[in-house]
């Protein structure tokens, strides 16, 4: 029964991630400068993640650089990184 629960959790997680990416895609498509807006958001999110990875130990938020974190910060930007820090403290 645990295998079925894990599959459902993975499916729900995948659907949530897909929904968030679609929402961000719609957001970027409605902007006047679509490419510039996406690049700026991805750059600031990645920069915030790398800074948090380097200096996060000082505030107790040691965040690893893995595929999920890098992708999330590139697509969602700084709010994703802030969300990671909040989840670390919960």
Secondary structure as UniProt FT lines:
FT   HELIX           2..30
FT   HELIX           34..55
FT   HELIX           56..58
FT   TURN            59..60
FT   HELIX           67..76
FT   HELIX           78..89
//
